[in-house]
């Protein structure tokens, strides 16, 4: 899935996207999966997973969030909720 074509995000949007990446990485490691294994289970590329989990901002589609959540066996809302 290609990133959303947008040149810049607000600071809040940047942090939101980074937090999703941190959550994905947390659940992936908790389940003992490599980035490549998660990519295969979610039917996404390794590069996409790597970008999402990196500290750089990477826009992703809601479909990608859904696929990743299902591959991690979590509800998609768990990747989007922060306290």
Gaussian input, Z-matrix of N, CA and C with variables (Angstrom, degrees):
# hf/3-21g

backbone

0 1
 N
 C     1     B1
 C     2     B2     1     A1
 N     3     B3     2     A2     1     D1
 C     4     B4     3     A3     2     D2
 C     5     B5     4     A4     3     D3
 N     6     B6     5     A5     4     D4
 C     7     B7     6     A6     5     D5
 C     8     B8     7     A7     6     D6
 N     9     B9     8     A8     7     D7
 C    10    B10     9     A9     8     D8
 C    11    B11    10    A10     9     D9
 N    12    B12    11    A11    10    D10
 C    13    B13    12    A12    11    D11
 C    14    B14    13    A13    12    D12
 N    15    B15    14    A14    13    D13
 C    16    B16    15    A15    14    D14
 C    17    B17    16    A16    15    D15
 N    18    B18    17    A17    16    D16
 C    19    B19    18    A18    17    D17
 C    20    B20    19    A19    18    D18
 N    21    B21    20    A20    19    D19
 C    22    B22    21    A21    20    D20
 C    23    B23    22    A22    21    D21
 N    24    B24    23    A23    22    D22
 C    25    B25    24    A24    23    D23
 C    26    B26    25    A25    24    D24
 N    27    B27    26    A26    25    D25
 C    28    B28    27    A27    26    D26
 C    29    B29    28    A28    27    D27
 N    30    B30    29    A29    28    D28
 C    31    B31    30    A30    29    D29
 C    32    B32    31    A31    30    D30
 N    33    B33    32    A32    31    D31
 C    34    B34    33    A33    32    D32
 C    35    B35    34    A34    33    D33
 N    36    B36    35    A35    34    D34
 C    37    B37    36    A36    35    D35
 C    38    B38    37    A37    36    D36
 N    39    B39    38    A38    37    D37
 C    40    B40    39    A39    38    D38
 C    41    B41    40    A40    39    D39
 N    42    B42    41    A41    40    D40
 C    43    B43    42    A42    41    D41
 C    44    B44    43    A43    42    D42
 N    45    B45    44    A44    43    D43
 C    46    B46    45    A45    44    D44
 C    47    B47    46    A46    45    D45
 N    48    B48    47    A47    46    D46
 C    49    B49    48    A48    47    D47
 C    50    B50    49    A49    48    D48
 N    51    B51    50    A50    49    D49
 C    52    B52    51    A51    50    D50
 C    53    B53    52    A52    51    D51
 N    54    B54    53    A53    52    D52
 C    55    B55    54    A54    53    D53
 C    56    B56    55    A55    54    D54
 N    57    B57    56    A56    55    D55
 C    58    B58    57    A57    56    D56
 C    59    B59    58    A58    57    D57
 N    60    B60    59    A59    58    D58
 C    61    B61    60    A60    59    D59
 C    62    B62    61    A61    60    D60
 N    63    B63    62    A62    61    D61
 C    64    B64    63    A63    62    D62
 C    65    B65    64    A64    63    D63
 N    66    B66    65    A65    64    D64
 C    67    B67    66    A66    65    D65
 C    68    B68    67    A67    66    D66
 N    69    B69    68    A68    67    D67
 C    70    B70    69    A69    68    D68
 C    71    B71    70    A70    69    D69
 N    72    B72    71    A71    70    D70
 C    73    B73    72    A72    71    D71
 C    74    B74    73    A73    72    D72
 N    75    B75    74    A74    73    D73
 C    76    B76    75    A75    74    D74
 C    77    B77    76    A76    75    D75
 N    78    B78    77    A77    76    D76
 C    79    B79    78    A78    77    D77
 C    80    B80    79    A79    78    D78
 N    81    B81    80    A80    79    D79
 C    82    B82    81    A81    80    D80
 C    83    B83    82    A82    81    D81
 N    84    B84    83    A83    82    D82
 C    85    B85    84    A84    83    D83
 C    86    B86    85    A85    84    D84
 N    87    B87    86    A86    85    D85
 C    88    B88    87    A87    86    D86
 C    89    B89    88    A88    87    D87
 N    90    B90    89    A89    88    D88
 C    91    B91    90    A90    89    D89
 C    92    B92    91    A91    90    D90
 N    93    B93    92    A92    91    D91
 C    94    B94    93    A93    92    D92
 C    95    B95    94    A94    93    D93
 N    96    B96    95    A95    94    D94
 C    97    B97    96    A96    95    D95
 C    98    B98    97    A97    96    D96
 N    99    B99    98    A98    97    D97
 C   100   B100    99    A99    98    D98
 C   101   B101   100   A100    99    D99
 N   102   B102   101   A101   100   D100
 C   103   B103   102   A102   101   D101
 C   104   B104   103   A103   102   D102
 N   105   B105   104   A104   103   D103
 C   106   B106   105   A105   104   D104
 C   107   B107   106   A106   105   D105
 N   108   B108   107   A107   106   D106
 C   109   B109   108   A108   107   D107
 C   110   B110   109   A109   108   D108
 N   111   B111   110   A110   109   D109
 C   112   B112   111   A111   110   D110
 C   113   B113   112   A112   111   D111
 N   114   B114   113   A113   112   D112
 C   115   B115   114   A114   113   D113
 C   116   B116   115   A115   114   D114
 N   117   B117   116   A116   115   D115
 C   118   B118   117   A117   116   D116
 C   119   B119   118   A118   117   D117
 N   120   B120   119   A119   118   D118
 C   121   B121   120   A120   119   D119
 C   122   B122   121   A121   120   D120
 N   123   B123   122   A122   121   D121
 C   124   B124   123   A123   122   D122
 C   125   B125   124   A124   123   D123
 N   126   B126   125   A125   124   D124
 C   127   B127   126   A126   125   D125
 C   128   B128   127   A127   126   D126
 N   129   B129   128   A128   127   D127
 C   130   B130   129   A129   128   D128
 C   131   B131   130   A130   129   D129
 N   132   B132   131   A131   130   D130
 C   133   B133   132   A132   131   D131
 C   134   B134   133   A133   132   D132
 N   135   B135   134   A134   133   D133
 C   136   B136   135   A135   134   D134
 C   137   B137   136   A136   135   D135
 N   138   B138   137   A137   136   D136
 C   139   B139   138   A138   137   D137
 C   140   B140   139   A139   138   D138
 N   141   B141   140   A140   139   D139
 C   142   B142   141   A141   140   D140
 C   143   B143   142   A142   141   D141
 N   144   B144   143   A143   142   D142
 C   145   B145   144   A144   143   D143
 C   146   B146   145   A145   144   D144
 N   147   B147   146   A146   145   D145
 C   148   B148   147   A147   146   D146
 C   149   B149   148   A148   147   D147
 N   150   B150   149   A149   148   D148
 C   151   B151   150   A150   149   D149
 C   152   B152   151   A151   150   D150
 N   153   B153   152   A152   151   D151
 C   154   B154   153   A153   152   D152
 C   155   B155   154   A154   153   D153
 N   156   B156   155   A155   154   D154
 C   157   B157   156   A156   155   D155
 C   158   B158   157   A157   156   D156
 N   159   B159   158   A158   157   D157
 C   160   B160   159   A159   158   D158
 C   161   B161   160   A160   159   D159
 N   162   B162   161   A161   160   D160
 C   163   B163   162   A162   161   D161
 C   164   B164   163   A163   162   D162
 N   165   B165   164   A164   163   D163
 C   166   B166   165   A165   164   D164
 C   167   B167   166   A166   165   D165
 N   168   B168   167   A167   166   D166
 C   169   B169   168   A168   167   D167
 C   170   B170   169   A169   168   D168
 N   171   B171   170   A170   169   D169
 C   172   B172   171   A171   170   D170
 C   173   B173   172   A172   171   D171
 N   174   B174   173   A173   172   D172
 C   175   B175   174   A174   173   D173
 C   176   B176   175   A175   174   D174
 N   177   B177   176   A176   175   D175
 C   178   B178   177   A177   176   D176
 C   179   B179   178   A178   177   D177
 N   180   B180   179   A179   178   D178
 C   181   B181   180   A180   179   D179
 C   182   B182   181   A181   180   D180
 N   183   B183   182   A182   181   D181
 C   184   B184   183   A183   182   D182
 C   185   B185   184   A184   183   D183
 N   186   B186   185   A185   184   D184
 C   187   B187   186   A186   185   D185
 C   188   B188   187   A187   186   D186
 N   189   B189   188   A188   187   D187
 C   190   B190   189   A189   188   D188
 C   191   B191   190   A190   189   D189
 N   192   B192   191   A191   190   D190
 C   193   B193   192   A192   191   D191
 C   194   B194   193   A193   192   D192
 N   195   B195   194   A194   193   D193
 C   196   B196   195   A195   194   D194
 C   197   B197   196   A196   195   D195
 N   198   B198   197   A197   196   D196
 C   199   B199   198   A198   197   D197
 C   200   B200   199   A199   198   D198
 N   201   B201   200   A200   199   D199
 C   202   B202   201   A201   200   D200
 C   203   B203   202   A202   201   D201
 N   204   B204   203   A203   202   D202
 C   205   B205   204   A204   203   D203
 C   206   B206   205   A205   204   D204
 N   207   B207   206   A206   205   D205
 C   208   B208   207   A207   206   D206
 C   209   B209   208   A208   207   D207
 N   210   B210   209   A209   208   D208
 C   211   B211   210   A210   209   D209
 C   212   B212   211   A211   210   D210
 N   213   B213   212   A212   211   D211
 C   214   B214   213   A213   212   D212
 C   215   B215   214   A214   213   D213
 N   216   B216   215   A215   214   D214
 C   217   B217   216   A216   215   D215
 C   218   B218   217   A217   216   D216
 N   219   B219   218   A218   217   D217
 C   220   B220   219   A219   218   D218
 C   221   B221   220   A220   219   D219
 N   222   B222   221   A221   220   D220
 C   223   B223   222   A222   221   D221
 C   224   B224   223   A223   222   D222
 N   225   B225   224   A224   223   D223
 C   226   B226   225   A225   224   D224
 C   227   B227   226   A226   225   D225
 N   228   B228   227   A227   226   D226
 C   229   B229   228   A228   227   D227
 C   230   B230   229   A229   228   D228
 N   231   B231   230   A230   229   D229
 C   232   B232   231   A231   230   D230
 C   233   B233   232   A232   231   D231
 N   234   B234   233   A233   232   D232
 C   235   B235   234   A234   233   D233
 C   236   B236   235   A235   234   D234
 N   237   B237   236   A236   235   D235
 C   238   B238   237   A237   236   D236
 C   239   B239   238   A238   237   D237
 N   240   B240   239   A239   238   D238
 C   241   B241   240   A240   239   D239
 C   242   B242   241   A241   240   D240
 N   243   B243   242   A242   241   D241
 C   244   B244   243   A243   242   D242
 C   245   B245   244   A244   243   D243
 N   246   B246   245   A245   244   D244
 C   247   B247   246   A246   245   D245
 C   248   B248   247   A247   246   D246

   B1=1.4410
   B2=1.5224
   B3=1.3112
   B4=1.4579
   B5=1.5244
   B6=1.3347
   B7=1.4590
   B8=1.5272
   B9=1.3074
   B10=1.4573
   B11=1.5245
   B12=1.3266
   B13=1.4555
   B14=1.5197
   B15=1.3055
   B16=1.4442
   B17=1.5131
   B18=1.3085
   B19=1.4595
   B20=1.5206
   B21=1.3265
   B22=1.4594
   B23=1.5182
   B24=1.3030
   B25=1.4495
   B26=1.5210
   B27=1.3167
   B28=1.4638
   B29=1.5274
   B30=1.2987
   B31=1.4687
   B32=1.5318
   B33=1.3289
   B34=1.4635
   B35=1.5273
   B36=1.3220
   B37=1.4653
   B38=1.5203
   B39=1.3381
   B40=1.4696
   B41=1.5234
   B42=1.3302
   B43=1.4565
   B44=1.5185
   B45=1.3246
   B46=1.4593
   B47=1.5281
   B48=1.3250
   B49=1.4685
   B50=1.5240
   B51=1.3336
   B52=1.4703
   B53=1.5213
   B54=1.3402
   B55=1.4625
   B56=1.5198
   B57=1.3180
   B58=1.4714
   B59=1.5275
   B60=1.3176
   B61=1.4628
   B62=1.5196
   B63=1.3436
   B64=1.4675
   B65=1.5264
   B66=1.3316
   B67=1.4690
   B68=1.5259
   B69=1.3120
   B70=1.4623
   B71=1.5270
   B72=1.3149
   B73=1.4606
   B74=1.5343
   B75=1.3277
   B76=1.4588
   B77=1.5289
   B78=1.3404
   B79=1.4620
   B80=1.5292
   B81=1.3297
   B82=1.4675
   B83=1.5298
   B84=1.3260
   B85=1.4702
   B86=1.5239
   B87=1.3243
   B88=1.4589
   B89=1.5306
   B90=1.3225
   B91=1.4605
   B92=1.5337
   B93=1.3269
   B94=1.4607
   B95=1.5135
   B96=1.3252
   B97=1.4662
   B98=1.5210
   B99=1.3112
   B100=1.4589
   B101=1.5251
   B102=1.3180
   B103=1.4596
   B104=1.5279
   B105=1.3096
   B106=1.4629
   B107=1.5270
   B108=1.3279
   B109=1.4709
   B110=1.5281
   B111=1.3365
   B112=1.4581
   B113=1.5262
   B114=1.3114
   B115=1.4728
   B116=1.5266
   B117=1.3131
   B118=1.4648
   B119=1.5259
   B120=1.3372
   B121=1.4647
   B122=1.5241
   B123=1.3416
   B124=1.4631
   B125=1.5297
   B126=1.3245
   B127=1.4600
   B128=1.5341
   B129=1.3366
   B130=1.4564
   B131=1.5207
   B132=1.3024
   B133=1.4555
   B134=1.5294
   B135=1.3239
   B136=1.4595
   B137=1.5263
   B138=1.3225
   B139=1.4705
   B140=1.5210
   B141=1.3292
   B142=1.4655
   B143=1.5186
   B144=1.3246
   B145=1.4650
   B146=1.5265
   B147=1.2984
   B148=1.4605
   B149=1.5310
   B150=1.3166
   B151=1.4674
   B152=1.5335
   B153=1.3072
   B154=1.4661
   B155=1.5219
   B156=1.3338
   B157=1.4611
   B158=1.5253
   B159=1.3128
   B160=1.4647
   B161=1.5179
   B162=1.3171
   B163=1.4644
   B164=1.5221
   B165=1.3307
   B166=1.4634
   B167=1.5230
   B168=1.3090
   B169=1.4596
   B170=1.5184
   B171=1.3258
   B172=1.4582
   B173=1.5223
   B174=1.3137
   B175=1.4613
   B176=1.5122
   B177=1.3345
   B178=1.4476
   B179=1.5177
   B180=1.2954
   B181=1.4606
   B182=1.5202
   B183=1.3033
   B184=1.4610
   B185=1.5282
   B186=1.3141
   B187=1.4663
   B188=1.5296
   B189=1.3224
   B190=1.4683
   B191=1.5242
   B192=1.3298
   B193=1.4700
   B194=1.5238
   B195=1.3133
   B196=1.4676
   B197=1.5289
   B198=1.3290
   B199=1.4760
   B200=1.5182
   B201=1.3281
   B202=1.4623
   B203=1.5214
   B204=1.3238
   B205=1.4658
   B206=1.5213
   B207=1.3227
   B208=1.4663
   B209=1.5284
   B210=1.3227
   B211=1.4657
   B212=1.5298
   B213=1.3278
   B214=1.4697
   B215=1.5320
   B216=1.3342
   B217=1.4610
   B218=1.5341
   B219=1.3335
   B220=1.4632
   B221=1.5247
   B222=1.3104
   B223=1.4481
   B224=1.5296
   B225=1.3222
   B226=1.4687
   B227=1.5224
   B228=1.3239
   B229=1.4706
   B230=1.5217
   B231=1.3408
   B232=1.4556
   B233=1.5258
   B234=1.3090
   B235=1.4615
   B236=1.5212
   B237=1.3282
   B238=1.4619
   B239=1.5188
   B240=1.3231
   B241=1.4726
   B242=1.5229
   B243=1.3266
   B244=1.4733
   B245=1.5253
   B246=1.3168
   B247=1.4768
   B248=1.4908
   A1=108.59
   A2=117.77
   A3=119.59
   A4=110.91
   A5=116.02
   A6=118.74
   A7=109.87
   A8=115.19
   A9=120.36
   A10=108.07
   A11=116.68
   A12=120.50
   A13=109.99
   A14=115.59
   A15=121.76
   A16=107.09
   A17=116.99
   A18=120.25
   A19=112.94
   A20=117.31
   A21=118.02
   A22=110.90
   A23=114.34
   A24=122.46
   A25=107.90
   A26=116.14
   A27=119.64
   A28=108.24
   A29=116.57
   A30=120.43
   A31=110.64
   A32=117.18
   A33=120.84
   A34=111.21
   A35=116.68
   A36=120.62
   A37=110.74
   A38=116.57
   A39=120.67
   A40=110.73
   A41=116.30
   A42=120.30
   A43=111.35
   A44=117.33
   A45=121.86
   A46=110.73
   A47=117.03
   A48=121.07
   A49=111.34
   A50=117.17
   A51=120.20
   A52=110.77
   A53=116.73
   A54=120.00
   A55=112.32
   A56=116.64
   A57=119.72
   A58=109.29
   A59=116.63
   A60=121.04
   A61=112.52
   A62=116.35
   A63=120.54
   A64=110.99
   A65=116.60
   A66=120.33
   A67=110.96
   A68=116.45
   A69=120.79
   A70=109.38
   A71=116.57
   A72=120.60
   A73=110.85
   A74=117.30
   A75=121.61
   A76=111.41
   A77=116.00
   A78=119.73
   A79=111.82
   A80=117.15
   A81=120.60
   A82=110.30
   A83=116.39
   A84=120.05
   A85=111.04
   A86=116.11
   A87=120.69
   A88=110.85
   A89=116.20
   A90=121.53
   A91=112.91
   A92=116.23
   A93=120.14
   A94=114.25
   A95=116.99
   A96=121.02
   A97=110.92
   A98=115.95
   A99=120.78
   A100=108.24
   A101=116.51
   A102=119.42
   A103=110.65
   A104=116.19
   A105=120.13
   A106=111.56
   A107=117.02
   A108=120.44
   A109=111.08
   A110=116.52
   A111=119.65
   A112=110.15
   A113=116.72
   A114=120.65
   A115=110.52
   A116=116.70
   A117=120.44
   A118=111.49
   A119=116.98
   A120=120.47
   A121=111.99
   A122=116.58
   A123=121.18
   A124=112.39
   A125=116.95
   A126=122.06
   A127=111.54
   A128=114.31
   A129=122.83
   A130=107.88
   A131=117.61
   A132=119.63
   A133=110.71
   A134=114.97
   A135=120.83
   A136=109.43
   A137=116.43
   A138=121.25
   A139=110.99
   A140=117.01
   A141=120.37
   A142=110.77
   A143=117.45
   A144=120.73
   A145=110.25
   A146=116.98
   A147=121.42
   A148=111.04
   A149=117.19
   A150=121.29
   A151=111.22
   A152=117.05
   A153=120.80
   A154=110.63
   A155=116.83
   A156=120.90
   A157=113.60
   A158=117.78
   A159=119.79
   A160=110.60
   A161=116.22
   A162=120.55
   A163=111.95
   A164=117.20
   A165=119.37
   A166=108.49
   A167=115.89
   A168=120.71
   A169=109.37
   A170=116.08
   A171=122.01
   A172=108.12
   A173=115.87
   A174=120.19
   A175=110.03
   A176=116.77
   A177=119.81
   A178=110.30
   A179=115.36
   A180=120.74
   A181=110.26
   A182=114.88
   A183=120.54
   A184=110.43
   A185=117.06
   A186=120.68
   A187=109.73
   A188=117.21
   A189=120.36
   A190=109.98
   A191=117.67
   A192=121.11
   A193=109.79
   A194=116.82
   A195=121.58
   A196=111.02
   A197=117.03
   A198=120.87
   A199=111.59
   A200=115.65
   A201=120.12
   A202=110.35
   A203=116.98
   A204=120.51
   A205=110.98
   A206=116.71
   A207=120.07
   A208=110.99
   A209=117.23
   A210=121.06
   A211=110.91
   A212=116.59
   A213=121.45
   A214=111.97
   A215=116.33
   A216=122.64
   A217=111.69
   A218=115.05
   A219=121.27
   A220=108.03
   A221=116.29
   A222=120.49
   A223=108.23
   A224=118.65
   A225=120.06
   A226=113.61
   A227=117.24
   A228=119.40
   A229=111.81
   A230=117.69
   A231=120.47
   A232=112.67
   A233=116.95
   A234=120.63
   A235=111.68
   A236=116.81
   A237=121.26
   A238=114.26
   A239=117.89
   A240=121.41
   A241=110.20
   A242=114.67
   A243=120.85
   A244=108.78
   A245=114.85
   A246=119.53
   A247=110.01
   D1=125.51
   D2=179.80
   D3=-74.24
   D4=152.80
   D5=177.01
   D6=-66.73
   D7=157.33
   D8=176.53
   D9=-65.26
   D10=133.58
   D11=-179.14
   D12=-78.68
   D13=95.94
   D14=177.72
   D15=-150.56
   D16=132.67
   D17=-174.01
   D18=-72.84
   D19=-35.46
   D20=-178.97
   D21=-149.24
   D22=153.56
   D23=177.38
   D24=-118.02
   D25=157.58
   D26=174.18
   D27=-69.44
   D28=167.16
   D29=178.97
   D30=-61.32
   D31=-39.73
   D32=178.03
   D33=-64.34
   D34=-41.54
   D35=178.15
   D36=-65.03
   D37=-41.93
   D38=176.76
   D39=-56.91
   D40=-47.87
   D41=-177.88
   D42=-66.13
   D43=-38.94
   D44=177.53
   D45=-59.00
   D46=-47.88
   D47=179.99
   D48=-64.65
   D49=-40.79
   D50=177.73
   D51=-63.60
   D52=-41.03
   D53=179.76
   D54=-62.86
   D55=-38.13
   D56=175.85
   D57=-61.10
   D58=-44.90
   D59=178.35
   D60=-59.87
   D61=-41.99
   D62=178.39
   D63=-64.46
   D64=-40.37
   D65=178.85
   D66=-64.79
   D67=-43.94
   D68=179.27
   D69=-60.67
   D70=-46.25
   D71=179.39
   D72=-61.15
   D73=-42.64
   D74=178.98
   D75=-58.48
   D76=-52.64
   D77=-179.14
   D78=-65.18
   D79=-37.08
   D80=179.11
   D81=-62.21
   D82=-47.98
   D83=-179.20
   D84=-66.97
   D85=-37.12
   D86=178.59
   D87=-59.75
   D88=-32.40
   D89=-179.14
   D90=-93.40
   D91=2.43
   D92=176.45
   D93=70.24
   D94=28.39
   D95=-179.71
   D96=-99.79
   D97=144.89
   D98=170.48
   D99=-81.66
   D100=166.42
   D101=175.71
   D102=-60.43
   D103=-39.01
   D104=179.51
   D105=-64.90
   D106=-41.92
   D107=178.67
   D108=-63.71
   D109=-42.14
   D110=177.76
   D111=-63.85
   D112=-42.97
   D113=178.83
   D114=-57.19
   D115=-45.49
   D116=179.79
   D117=-63.70
   D118=-45.10
   D119=-179.34
   D120=-64.94
   D121=-32.11
   D122=-177.47
   D123=-92.67
   D124=-1.20
   D125=-177.39
   D126=56.81
   D127=44.29
   D128=175.62
   D129=-126.71
   D130=167.26
   D131=179.53
   D132=-80.80
   D133=155.01
   D134=174.98
   D135=-57.64
   D136=-40.77
   D137=-178.67
   D138=-60.27
   D139=-40.23
   D140=178.60
   D141=-61.96
   D142=-48.15
   D143=179.16
   D144=-61.84
   D145=-43.35
   D146=179.41
   D147=-60.02
   D148=-45.01
   D149=179.35
   D150=-65.28
   D151=-43.06
   D152=-179.14
   D153=-60.83
   D154=-40.89
   D155=-177.25
   D156=-82.53
   D157=-10.70
   D158=-178.18
   D159=-74.28
   D160=169.34
   D161=179.42
   D162=-79.47
   D163=-8.08
   D164=174.48
   D165=-80.32
   D166=157.79
   D167=-178.81
   D168=-82.72
   D169=129.96
   D170=-179.39
   D171=-135.60
   D172=112.79
   D173=178.02
   D174=-70.65
   D175=139.68
   D176=179.58
   D177=-137.35
   D178=155.36
   D179=-178.05
   D180=-80.96
   D181=159.84
   D182=176.48
   D183=-66.07
   D184=-28.76
   D185=176.36
   D186=-66.22
   D187=-40.64
   D188=177.28
   D189=-63.03
   D190=-42.31
   D191=177.11
   D192=-59.30
   D193=-44.60
   D194=179.84
   D195=-61.39
   D196=-47.88
   D197=-179.19
   D198=-61.48
   D199=-43.18
   D200=180.00
   D201=-64.93
   D202=-44.33
   D203=179.13
   D204=-59.25
   D205=-45.89
   D206=179.55
   D207=-63.62
   D208=-39.45
   D209=179.00
   D210=-65.68
   D211=-30.16
   D212=179.30
   D213=-90.94
   D214=-2.68
   D215=-178.86
   D216=59.21
   D217=45.63
   D218=174.28
   D219=-129.26
   D220=159.38
   D221=174.27
   D222=-71.56
   D223=138.17
   D224=-179.72
   D225=-53.55
   D226=-30.76
   D227=179.84
   D228=-62.74
   D229=-26.38
   D230=178.62
   D231=-65.78
   D232=-23.62
   D233=177.93
   D234=-85.40
   D235=-16.50
   D236=-174.16
   D237=-109.19
   D238=-8.24
   D239=-177.46
   D240=-99.38
   D241=132.20
   D242=179.67
   D243=-133.64
   D244=143.17
   D245=178.34
   D246=-118.62

